[in-house]
Amino acid sequence: MNWDQIQGNWKQFKGQMQERWGDLTEDDLDQAAGNREQLEGKIQERYGKTKEEAREEVDQLVAELKD
């Protein structure tokens, strides 16, 4: 699965993202609206992660969704 597929089915994947990053609100995910950079920014804000750490976590999620 690639990011375009996630973006196209954003509403379907929001629940999985909220499970993984429980501090992200539904509003946070709605604001990101499938935009990877915005999602990574929200993860940085809520969890105090670096840009690289947030990117790695999103990469992990994408890899898991491929399985």
C-alpha positions in Angstrom: 0.0 0.0 0.0 1.3 3.5 -0.8 0.4 6.9 0.7 -1.9 7.7 -2.3 -4.1 4.7 -1.3 -4.2 5.8 2.3 -5.0 9.3 1.3 -7.8 8.1 -1.0 -9.3 6.1 1.9 -8.5 8.5 4.7 -11.7 7.9 6.6 -11.2 4.2 6.6 -7.7 4.5 8.1 -8.4 7.3 10.6 -9.4 4.7 13.2 -6.1 2.8 12.9 -4.2 6.0 13.2 -6.1 7.0 16.3 -5.4 3.6 17.8 -1.7 4.0 17.2 -1.5 7.6 18.1 -4.2 7.9 20.8 -3.2 11.5 21.6 -4.3 12.6 18.1 -7.8 13.9 18.2 -10.4 13.4 15.4 -10.0 17.1 14.6 -6.2 16.5 14.2 -6.8 13.8 11.7 -9.5 15.7 9.9 -7.1 18.7 9.6 -4.4 16.4 8.2 -7.0 15.1 5.7 -4.6 12.6 4.1 -1.7 15.0 3.9 1.3 13.1 5.2 3.3 16.1 6.1 0.5 17.5 8.2 0.0 14.1 9.9 3.7 14.0 10.7 3.5 17.5 12.1 0.6 16.6 14.4 2.6 13.6 15.7 5.5 15.9 16.3 3.3 18.4 18.2 1.5 15.8 20.4 4.4 13.5 21.2 7.4 15.9 21.1 9.0 13.9 18.3 11.5 15.1 15.8 10.5 15.3 12.2 12.6 12.2 11.4 11.0 10.2 14.2 7.5 11.2 13.1 8.4 10.2 9.5 9.7 6.8 10.7 6.5 6.1 12.6 4.3 6.9 9.6 6.6 4.7 7.5 6.0 1.9 10.0 2.3 2.3 9.8 2.3 2.2 6.0 4.5 -0.9 6.1 2.1 -2.6 8.5 -0.9 -1.7 6.3 0.8 -3.5 3.4 0.6 -6.8 5.4 
